[in-house]
């Protein structure tokens, strides 16, 4: 199973937790992780890349679980400099979220790969999703929990087709054939957008497939959830507010979400984090 992550040093904890959950739920399947990172800065921020130390440690966990597992840390600095998302550089989303859009330019990336945000926990087996027939399909994912109500494809007149981009199965040959990511990168340079890369992907994709919510649960853990995505969401009680709790904020996972489903994974994560600080 090929997995794609993107991020700077702030993604290290999330990728570690996601990897622990992948190891737990992958069975005998091999895991091949690809982490895209870079040196970057904007007018307001200075970013630091995903560290080799963190990558090496995660690689060691993978190979302990299965000697055939692999991890590649790929520097995309030069690619990003050639085609930066100019007008979207200072949005609330870091430019690292846009690195996946360069996957078609990287020979290391395999034909089929599952992109995951770093605030994802795999809860159970996702083989059916990963191995689906992708003939003629650019990407497959799950509807955005909130965006599906507000964003629609005017051209195709599809009402519910706005995918959340945190879990996307990518068919790289098809993406290269249609030029999807190249078109998205160009749009990112010139058009300022809300949720920029997600909006552009949804607007420009011509062949996407929608899968059930349990492959990217963005609101609250359900009995059949296979992938839980810890996104910012709206809450209406006791008053209207937004709520953001990330997996690495273990205390708030317990106190705010009242969630103990992943305590084995999060306990192991905390032990690793404490040992690395020593």
N, C-alpha and C positions, 0 to 999 in steps of 0.2 A: 504494500500500500504506500503510495507516494503522497507525502504531505508537504504543503507549502506554508511557511510562516514569513512574515515581514515585520521588521521593527528595529528600534534602537535599543539602548541599554535598558530603557524602561519596560521593554517587552520581555526581559529575561525571566522574571518570575512567572509571568503568564505562560510563556512557552514551556517552562519547566513543569508547571501543573498540567498543562495540556498533554505533554509528553508522558507524564506519569499515568494519566487517564488512558492514553492510547496504548501504552504497554499493558495495562491491566485488562483492556478489552479487545486486544488484537488477536488473542489466541495464538495459533502457530504462524500467523501471517507475518511476513517480513515487513519492517517499517523503514522507509527511506525518507528522511527529513531534509528539506531544503529551506534554509533561512536566508532571506535577502536583507541586506543592510547597507549602510553607507555613512559617509561623513556628510553632514548637511547643516545649513544654518539659514535662517530667514532674518528679516529686519528685527524681529522680536525675540527669536529663540536661537540658541546654540545647542545642537544635538550631538550626541556621542553614539557611535555604532554599537551594535550587539557585540559583546566582547568575545574574543577567542577563548578566554577562560571559561565563560558560561557555556559556549558551544562545545568545548572539549568535555566538560562535566556531563552535559546532557548526552553527548555521544557515548560516554562511558556507561551511563545508565542503559542506553539502548543496547549496546553490545553485551552487557551483562545479561540482559533478558534474552537476547538472541545474537550470536556472533555474526550473523549475516545482516543485521540492522546497520544502517549507515546514517550519517549526517554530513551535509555540506553547508558551510557558511560562505555565502557569495556576496562579494563587494560590488554594489551597483552604482558607486559614486559617479563614475565617468558617464554611464548611460543616463543618469539623472541630470547631470550637468548639461548634456546635449539637448535634452528636451524636458525642462522643468515645467511643472504645472503653474506657470507664472502667476496668473491672476487668482489662483487658489492657495497660494503659499501661506497666507496668514489667516486661514480659517481656523476653527476650533479643532480641526483634525490635523494631525501631524503629517508632513509629507511622506513619512514612512508607510502610511496606509496605501500610498499610491505606487509603491514599488512593485506590487504584483502585476501592474500594467506593463512591466518590462519583461515579463516571463517569456514572451514570444521572441525576445532578443537574446535569450540565454540558451546556448546549446546544451547546457547541463540539465535543463528541465525536461522531464520525460513527457511522452504524449498524453498521458492521463495523470492528473494530479489534483488532489483535494486541497483547496485553500481554506485555512482556518484563521480567524482572528485570534489574538492572544488571550482573550477573555472567554475561552471556550473550554468546557469539560465534556469529554466523551463519557457517556453513562453506560452504554451497552454496545453490542456488536453493530457495526455500520456497513457490513459487507454488501448487503443488498443495494444500498445507496451507491457505494463505491464502484461496484461491478456492473451497474446498469448499462444497457446498450446506449451508447452515445452517438450512434450513426446519424450524421447530419445535424447534430446538436452542438452548439458552442459551449454552453454551460448549463448546469442544473443547480437548483437551489430551492429555498423556501420563501414564501411571501414575507415581506417585512410586516411585522405585527401591526405597526401604526401606519406606515407609509402606504399600505395597500388600500387604505380608505381615501387617501388624498392624491396619490399619483397614479395616473393611468396613461396608457399608450394611445395617443390621439389618432395616430396613423392606422394602427391595426384595430382600433376600437375595442381593445381588450380592457375589461374593467379591473380584474384582479390578475395582474401580471408583474407587479413591482416587487422584485426579489430583494431580500436582505443580502448584502454582499459579504457577510461574516462567515458564511459557509457556502462555498461554491466548488462544485466539481467541474474541472476545466478540461475541455477537449482541445488540446493545443494545436493539432493539425488543422482542425476546423477554424479555430480562432485566427491562425495564420492565413488560412485560405480567404476568410472574409475580411481580414484586416481589422477585426474588432478592436484589439488593444491599441493598435496604431491610431485608429480613429478616436478612441477615448483619450489618448494622450494629447492629440491635437486639440480636442475640445477643452481639455483641462488647461491648456495654455491660454485660451482666448475667452472662455465663458465662465464667469463666476457663478457657482451653483451652491445650493444647500445640499449637504451630504455629497460633495462633488463627484468622487469616483463612483459611488453607488448610483447616483443619478445618471451619470454619463453611460455607465454600463447598461443600465436599464433602457435608456433612450435609444442606444445604438445597436444592441444585440438583436439579431434577426431570427435566431434559432435557440430559444431557451426552454427549459422544461421545469415545471413547478412540481415539487415534491411535498409530502405532508409535513405539517408543522412539527412533528416529533423529531425531525432531523435538524431542526434549528429552533428550539424553544426559547423565545425571547422574553417571555413574560413571567411565567411561574412554572415550576416543575410539575409535570403531569405523570400519571402512572406509566404511560407508554413513551416518555421522553427518551430519545437515544443520544441527542446532543443538546446540552444546555448552554445558552449564550447569555452571558451576564451583561446585557445592554442597559443603557439608561432608559427608564420607562416612566410612564405617568402613573400616579396613584391619586385616587379620588377621596380616600378617607384617611384620617379624620378631616382632611382638607386637600384641595388640589395641589399637587406638588410633583416634582420629578424625583426619581430615586435612582441612585447609582451605587451599586455594591459589586466590587470585583472579587474574583476568587481568592486572590492573594491577601485580601483584607479579611482574614479568617474570623476575627472577632465580630465583625459586622455581618458576615455570612450567617453567624449564629444568632446575633442579637437583633438584627434588622429583618433578615429573611427567615429566621427560625429554621434554618436548613442544616441538617446533619447528614444528608445523603452521601456526602463525599468526605466524611471525616477521616477515613483511612488514607485517602490521597493527600488531603490537606495536612494531616499529621506528619506524613512522610515529607511533604514539602517544607514544613516548618523545621523539622530536624535537619534537612539538607541546608536550608538557609542559615540556621544557627551554626552548623559545622563550618560552612564556608566563611563565616565572619570571624571564626577563631584564628 
